[in-house]
């Protein structure tokens, strides 16, 4: 299961919690000026190009898996710093 391109664009949310079972994020969050935090489920395996595009206020990214699980997530550029927040 994945969240596809432009699923959430130009909406005024401050936090997003992604449900368990979602495996891929595909350019789904863009132009979310108010978004400050996102919580990723352990099931995430791939964060595709522009998953969080133009979301300048994001300061907190939480991951529900282990450090070993986190290391195995395929994070496509330009999201390489995504899990270092």
Number of C-alpha atoms within 10 A of each C-alpha: 11 14 17 15 17 16 12 17 16 13 13 12 13 14 15 14 12 18 13 13 12 17 20 21 25 20 20 21 24 21 17 21 17 16 22 17 17 18 15 21 18 19 19 25 18 18 23 20 18 19 26 24 17 14 17 14 13 19 12 15 17 13 17 14 14 9 9 8 14 16 12 11 17 15 21 15 13 13 16 12 9 17 15 7 9
